[in-house]
Each structure stands twice: as structure tokens, then as C-alpha cells.
């Protein structure tokens, strides 16, 4: 089973690591999708290439990709996961994504809040 987890990951902290470890345990393959630079509008935005490198250094995912440039649903349609994992504070972004989840038969799993140090991991 393929598990899909996504986020900006502009600063990766221990709660992210715990969330990704939990997501990894739900299937055989974990695909982490980092937000496309065009969609990463946060003030502390870090280029996608850097965020992909950080994810690779963590060695938590089987595959790390940059999100589809047009939509979250586009990333889901490309990866075709069995499970979509959302963090406690994430929601499906739009009706197109909700439709893709239904059409592809993706199981939606919302993980709980993971306590932990919110300071950036040492790899930054």
C-alpha cells in the first residue's frame, strides 16, 4: 500500500518526523510531496529543491517529489496512493481534491497532533 503525505516543510521539526514515521507505518511505501514553489506562499518559504534534499537526509520516505504545479489533486492523480495522510491541522484544499480522493478510492487518515520540540531539526 502506498501512503501519501504532503506539506510545505519549510522548517522540519520533531513533530513532522513523528508524523512521517507514523504515516510510513501505515503502508509499504511512503511518498512525501513537498509543496511546489508556486504554492508555497509562507513568509519563511524555502526553495523546493532544498526541502526535497532535507527530506532525503531524513531517510523517512521511499519517494520524495515536488507537488504538481497546478493542483494538489494533480499530485494525487500522479501518485495514485492508497492512503492520504493529513496532519491534525490539514484539510483537503478544494473540491477538485475531494473528487480525486473519491474517484481514486483513497483512504483518508487524519493523524493526531504529535507533541515534540517545534525547533527546526539539525539538518537545516
C-alpha positions as CSV (number, residue, x, y, z in Angstrom):
1,X,0.0,0.0,0.0
2,X,1.2,3.5,-0.9
3,X,0.9,6.2,1.7
4,X,0.9,9.9,0.6
5,X,1.9,12.7,2.9
6,X,2.3,16.3,1.8
7,X,3.3,19.7,3.2
8,X,5.4,22.7,2.8
9,X,8.1,21.5,5.2
10,X,9.9,24.9,5.2
11,X,11.3,24.0,8.6
12,X,11.2,20.4,9.6
13,X,10.8,19.7,13.3
14,X,10.4,16.7,15.5
15,X,6.6,16.7,15.2
16,X,7.0,16.4,11.4
17,X,9.4,13.5,11.9
18,X,7.0,11.7,14.2
19,X,4.1,12.3,11.8
20,X,6.0,10.9,8.9
21,X,7.2,7.9,10.9
22,X,3.5,7.2,11.7
23,X,2.5,7.6,8.1
24,X,5.3,5.3,7.0
25,X,4.0,2.6,9.3
26,X,0.5,2.6,7.6
27,X,1.8,1.1,4.3
28,X,4.6,-0.4,2.3
29,X,5.7,2.8,0.6
30,X,5.7,6.4,1.8
31,X,5.6,9.2,-0.8
32,X,6.3,12.6,0.6
33,X,5.2,15.5,-1.5
34,X,6.7,18.9,-0.8
35,X,4.7,21.9,-1.9
36,X,5.6,23.4,-5.3
37,X,7.4,26.7,-5.0
38,X,4.4,28.5,-6.7
39,X,2.1,27.2,-3.9
40,X,4.5,27.8,-1.0
41,X,3.5,31.3,-0.1
42,X,4.7,31.2,3.5
43,X,6.9,34.1,4.7
44,X,9.7,31.6,5.5
45,X,9.5,29.8,2.2
46,X,12.5,27.7,1.3
47,X,13.0,26.5,-2.3
48,X,11.6,23.1,-3.1
49,X,14.9,21.6,-4.1
50,X,16.3,22.4,-0.6
51,X,13.2,20.9,1.0
52,X,13.5,17.8,-1.1
53,X,17.2,17.5,0.0
54,X,16.2,17.8,3.7
55,X,13.6,15.1,3.3
56,X,16.1,12.8,1.6
57,X,18.5,13.4,4.5
58,X,15.9,12.3,7.0
59,X,15.5,9.0,5.1
60,X,11.9,8.5,6.2
61,X,10.3,8.3,2.7
62,X,10.6,5.9,-0.1
63,X,10.0,8.6,-2.6
64,X,10.0,12.4,-2.4
65,X,8.5,14.6,-5.0
66,X,7.6,18.2,-5.6
67,X,3.9,18.8,-5.8
68,X,2.0,19.2,-9.1
69,X,2.3,22.8,-10.3
70,X,-1.4,23.1,-11.0
71,X,-3.2,21.4,-8.1
72,X,-3.0,19.0,-5.1
73,X,-5.4,16.8,-6.9
74,X,-2.9,16.6,-9.8
75,X,-0.3,15.2,-7.4
76,X,-2.8,12.6,-6.1
77,X,-3.6,11.5,-9.6
78,X,0.1,11.1,-10.5
79,X,1.0,9.1,-7.4
80,X,-2.3,7.2,-7.0
81,X,-1.9,6.4,-3.3
82,X,-4.0,4.0,-1.3
83,X,-3.9,6.2,1.7
84,X,-3.7,10.0,2.0
85,X,-2.4,11.1,5.4
86,X,-3.2,14.6,6.7
87,X,-1.8,16.2,9.8
88,X,-4.1,17.2,12.6
89,X,-4.2,20.8,11.2
90,X,-4.5,19.9,7.5
91,X,-7.7,19.7,5.4
92,X,-8.4,18.8,1.8
93,X,-7.7,22.1,-0.1
94,X,-10.6,22.1,-2.5
95,X,-13.5,20.3,-4.2
96,X,-11.2,19.0,-7.0
97,X,-9.1,17.2,-4.4
98,X,-12.2,15.8,-2.7
99,X,-13.3,14.5,-6.1
100,X,-9.9,12.9,-6.8
101,X,-9.9,11.2,-3.4
102,X,-13.4,9.7,-4.1
103,X,-12.6,8.7,-7.7
104,X,-9.3,7.0,-6.8
105,X,-10.7,5.3,-3.8
106,X,-8.1,6.8,-1.5
107,X,-8.5,6.2,2.2
108,X,-8.2,9.5,4.2
109,X,-6.4,9.3,7.5
110,X,-6.1,12.3,9.8
111,X,-3.2,11.8,12.3
112,X,-3.3,13.3,15.8
113,X,-1.2,16.2,17.0
114,X,2.3,14.9,17.7
115,X,4.0,16.6,20.7
116,X,7.6,17.5,20.4
117,X,10.1,20.2,20.1
118,X,9.0,22.6,17.4
119,X,12.5,23.8,16.8
120,X,14.0,23.0,13.4
121,X,15.9,19.7,13.1
122,X,19.6,19.9,12.9
123,X,19.8,19.2,9.2
124,X,18.9,22.8,8.3
